[in-house]
């Protein structure tokens, strides 16, 4: 699946070789904060192909805090 690897790397603006190295080092790209994180930082989502959510926990929590409206 070299084509898929090239496509994924191009989508995030990364060199395919660097992308492959990071994947081998058990890292994943967070689509929200636009940074690489260890796979352990991503919550489980069984419907995705890799079994992990697209956004890291820190980004998801920050988004939830921004959207939260306290009841008055």
N, C-alpha and C positions, 0 to 999 in steps of 0.2 A: 504493500500500500504506500509506495513512495509518492504517488500523486496526491493522496489524501494528506500526507505529511506536509508536502509543499503548499497545498491549499490552506491548511491550518496555519502554517507559519506566515504565509502571505497575508492572511486575514488579520493577524495581530501585528504585522509589520516587523517580522523577525526573520532571520536567516534560517533556512531549513536545517542546517547542521546544528546551530545553537538550539533550535526547537527540539530536535531529537535528543540532544544531550540533556536538556532539562527534563524531558519526559523520562529518560532513563534514570535520572536522579530523583525520581518520584516527586516532581514538581508539577503544578498545574497553574494555568493562566486564569486570573480572576477577571471576568468580563466587566465587572462594575468598577473596581479600583484600578484596573489596567496594570496589574503587577503579577509577578510570579510568587507563589506561595507553596509550602509543602502540602501534599495531598491530605494530610491530617487536619488541615485548617478548613476543609470543605465538608459540609454536612452531607449525609447520605441522601440520594434521590434515586430510587431503583429504576425509574423510567428512562434515565439517561444511559447512553452506551457505556460510559465508564463507571456508572453507579454513584457519581458525585454531582452535587449541585454546581451550577456555572459560577456562582458567586461565593466568595469565602465568608466564613462566619462573621468576621469583623465588619465587612461591608453590609451583609444582611442585617446585622444588629443596628448599624448606624442608620440604614434606610428605615428600619422599623421605628427607631427613636424619632426620626424626623417626621414620619407620617402619623405618629401617635398624637391623638388629641385627648387630653384629660377631660373627664366628665366633670362639669361644674356643679 
